[in-house]
Amino acid sequence: MARQTKRKTKHRGNAAGMIESRGVTHARSGGRSQSAGGKGAKTDPRLRPPTWRSAFIRALFAAGIFAVVMLVVLKGQPAGVLITTVLLLGVYTPFGYYFDGWMFRRRMAQINGQATAKRKR
């Protein structure tokens, strides 16, 4: 017996002759959507606790800029600039780490305060 309705095809052509697929017509399995924590989801970098490595990299960048400015713009002596840059690296690293820790604790307190305020309503 012949079909009474026309069968839906998997692909259809458009005016340019390109074949388009219909896309996903069913719910994704696994119970977790991509935006709610799938592989592509990224956390906000401000919500990660500080590390000594990140503080050192930031201090290295700042001390490098300082060294370039001292050498090129102010025409400093290379030995003096090197000693000053190493000293600044030693100061910037712990200062950056503890400042990041203070900001992290402040953000966490703010988030926790917002969460408790929402629960009280």
Secondary structure, 3 states (H helix, E strand, C coil): CCCCCCCCCCEEECCCCCEEECCCCCCCCCCCCCCCCCCCCCCCHHHCCCCHHHHHHHHHHHHHHHHHHHHHHCCCCHHHHHHHHHHHHHHHHHHHHHHHHHHHHHHHHHHHHHHHHHHHC
